[in-house]
Amino acid sequence: MTHVLTHRGLPDGMTRWDLYGLLVKAAKHFGLTDTMLKYLRFAISRTQDQDYAAGRICALWPSVSETASQLEADPRQIARAEARLAELGFIVKSSAARCRRYGVRSENVIRYAFGINLAPLVDRAGEIEAAARKVCFEKEEAKRLRLHIPKLLERVRTSGDASAEEAAEVILPSRRPSRIWRYARLKEIADALEALIETFADASVAVEMSDRCDADVAPREGRKTNSKRSSTGQPEPRLTPAQFCILASPGFEDAVRQYAPPGAPPDWRTIPAAAKDWAQVRGIPAGLWQRQVDCLGPEKAAICLLVADRNAERNGCAHHVDDLRRAFLGLARNTAARGSALHGLVGELQGLRRQLHDRATMPDASGHAPRSGGEIASHTAGEPPLRSRQRRLPEATVQVFREMSEGAE
């Protein structure tokens, strides 16, 4: 019966206010209005933390007029909000004789309640969390696409193909993606432009021939180069998302995995969004973070934050840094000039591979993965070098370490 309806409880680590925060993020996905969110906030505030344990009754029983008075709203507006929430499957309504609402709480446990039962809301916590992640992902991806589409349009314009330019005009007549906010529409435009570019990317390009003889061309004299910034001829290494998670601090790694699409591993589209939030958690202002992203790009900015964050967690170690913000800024400046942070991280993976090889590609008896022999080159930012932390890993993970370290080379 509805007056004793129980629920399965919230997922581990989630509180009732975490659930409400996820509802706010996914409001448009579920069709929740401001009045409904205001009502749900009131409803959650009238419950207690223990009501969200598995097998408990999570309910409240104030009358419509009392709720309207608390929210300073019209009673009819509150009644419509309750009816709509019941239709959407977030609450269950019940009443006793004469439409009365009441309940009994004994020893901080609700024994029965006639009123508003939040069991459906609690049972849908996993669905709400997935929807909130999807909304956050689409929001960040839409922001990226609004910057990426103009680059695609520029490639079409510089191709010199009149038919391609006409097709691009049909795809996006206004040529202003900044006015489009829906992710689905932006994705459709970007995919259409990329398909258009592929049609003429493989076309042969006419080469203008010179009528001068090669023998008439004077030999080019050697030019001076800046030895500090000259390339060594080696391609710049890249860090994979899996390697990023291995090297990240536990808190940073959890943030990255929370931003990953449901049922998929983290990738370089979601890691920058997680890094942006983690930077604010670690005290880096949003303006400073955005400037470094504009200078380095989101991927390298995330790697610099990874290095600074790991150094900040090395309490009692010679490589510990006290000012994470200053360390991050120094790493960003040096990475812009030399890419030192990225090379150092790959060095850690290479050092790990050497130690795994020296130990016959198996961890020691304690079950710990050996420490990396490489050092993060954060000393170029005014900070001492950083060693990778020791983490307890199952034996099956050793092969993953080995494959990623081989890919780094």
Disulfide bonds with the S-S distance in Angstrom:
none
